[in-house]
Amino acid sequence: MTPPSANRYSSLPRWQRILLIIAGFISLLLGIIGALLPVMPTTPFIILAAACFARSSERFHQMLLRNRIFGPLLVEWETHRSIPYRTKLIALAMLAVTLGSSVVLFVRPLQLQLAVAAVGVLVGIWLYRIPSRN
């Protein structure tokens, strides 16, 4: 008898696997962009990319899990459905500093300042609510 994970890729129609691979690469690209831009989150896009690859391509899924930057985060997520506590603290601090400085130094219209602040608060709440481990 073959283990359930052995045929999880072949059980989907080819067109669905192709769409999931495309969605995985788009999510990965958005995650990389999010690592460079303060307003855009990284973690949810990387987790989404891993989920897409886990259902469509063992090769791409393993590539992400072995990545020295994203791999430990993804292994933690897949194993414990959590984010390391230190990573969460660093992400929250960076979010506060970059969005706070953007609102104070660069964004001029009050409505835009409030929108940037609101996005920052919502992302911070979302990140805070994700379980963490030491």
C-alpha positions, 0 to 999 in steps of 0.5 A: 500500500502506498502512503497517502502523501505519495500520490497526492500530486498525481490525484489532482488534474494536470490543469489544477496542478499547473494553476497551483504552481503558478499561484505558488510562484506569484505568492513567492514573488509577492513574499519576496517583494514584501520582504523589501517593502514595509507595507506588504507582509512577507510571511502569509505569502510565503506560507501560501506559496508553500501550501500551493507547492505542497499540493502541486509539486513536491520539487518546488515544495522541497525547494522552499523547505530547504531554502536557508531564509524561508525554510525554517519558518515554513518547517515551523509552520508545517510542524507546529502551525506557529511562528518562532517568537523571536521572528514575531517580535522582530516582525512587529518591531520592524512593522512599527518602525517602518510604518511609523516613520513612513507616516511621520516622515513621508506621507502627507495627506491625513487620510493616507496617514490614517490608511497606512496606520490602519493597515499597520495595526491590522497586520500587527494584530494578525501577526500577534494572533498567530501562535508562537513557540520559543 
